[in-house]
Structures are given as C-alpha cells and as structure tokens.
Amino acid sequence: QSVLTQPPSASGTPGQRVTISCSGSSSNIGSNYVYWYQQLPGTAPKLLIYRNSQRPSGVPDRFSGSKSDTSASLAISGLRSEDEADYYCAGWDDSLSGWVFGGGTKLTVL
Amino acid sequence: EVQLVESGGGLVQPGGSLRFSCAASGFTFSSYAMHWVRQAPGKGLEYVSGISSNGGSTYYANSVKGRFTISRDNSKNTLYLQMGSLITEDMAVYYCARGYTAMVSSGHFDYWGQGILVTVSS
C-alpha cells in the first residue's frame, strides 16, 4: 500500500487530454512539493515535473502538473503514442521523514 | 553530461550480503545528495536510502533499516549501497539517482542511472 495513491491505469486516444491523480495527506502533498516521473518500458525513470508544476528543460509543454491541498494531478494534452508509460508521483513525507512514491499509473494510448 | 553507472549487482542467497556502487561523472559529485530507489519485478518504485552531499546525513526506508548501509566517497565520485541479511523481497532493480540539492530531504531526483538487478534466491 503506497503512501501516495494513484489510479493503477489510465488510457486515451491520440490527441486527447488525460489526467492522472495523486492523493496524499497533510504530511506529504499537503505540506511539500510534488514531483512526477515517467518510466518508459524497460528504461529508468525520468523527471517529468518538479515543484508541483515546473517542467525540466526538454519536457514538452503538453505535460503539466498541479496541486491542490492534499492532491496533485498530472495532465497530458495532445496525447501521443510515445507517451505510453508508467507515471509516478512522489514527494517528501514529514511524518515518515522520507521520500514516498505513488503506486504508479500505467498509461495506455489506444 | 551527467552520468550515473551502477555496478556490482547479481545473484545472492537469502541471508547473504552484496555491495554495489554507482559511479558518477559530469557534475560536482560532492555538491549533491544521492539516493537509491528500487523497483521489484513488475512493481512500482520504492525509495530505499539517501545520503547528503557531505555524507553527514543518511536516511533509510523502514524496510531496509538496520540491514542496508549507504555511503559515498567524494574523492572517487562514487556512491555505495551495502546490503545485508537479504530477503527475497529485496529482489529488484536498484537505481541510483542524483538529488537536486545537497540535502536528502529536499529537491527531486533529476538524473537516474540505468539500474542494476539484484536477485535474491537460493
């Protein structure tokens, strides 16, 4: 059972907009930044969003992040086949004094 | 170019020990916290351990506390993970990752190694 809760799966067709949620608590999302990582099949995770909504250089602006209270969301617009991957939210938990990840969401592009 | 290259994984029996390393290049290693994150076969990411830039502060997930030891040698630009009393649940791909800041508790993991497989089996 992960500290951060994500839906196990999500799907969309090319060009669509999809969102992936991440639910936490006051000790993690509610008081700290949220980060999102993308893991393409067979590869290492890659930073997608940092500090709730910031994109590292090279990440397309089709990807956006937001946070409200104890929940966060990752939105992908103009869905493309290469976006098919696992997506993880993460953050620091003050109660656990450690980093926590969501269980991951497998995105399928239909 | 930032590079993180893990080495030293392999097959180990339950109850055994293993030490592997992560060689860093392309950045000032001594300025950044470093972390280990693992992924069991078919499962999600699990944070394992972190160490501050100067090695003075460490963190361990409850699942590995007392069995694993993280360390670093800033003169060799290398991160280590000493694993002991291994159990089957420790079987995973282990990734080293660079922290965005010098502290374990802040920042994100901005660069990742390719991962190294640890198999725990008799």
Interface residues (C-beta under 8 A of the other chain):
Chain A: S2 Y33 Y35 Y37 Q39 A44 P45 K46 L47 Y50 R51 P56 D86 Y88 A90 W92 S97 G98 W99 V100 F101 G102 G103 G104
Chain B: H35 V37 G44 L45 E46 Y47 G50 Y59 A61 Y95 Y100 S105 S106 H108 F109 D110 W112 G113 Q114 G115
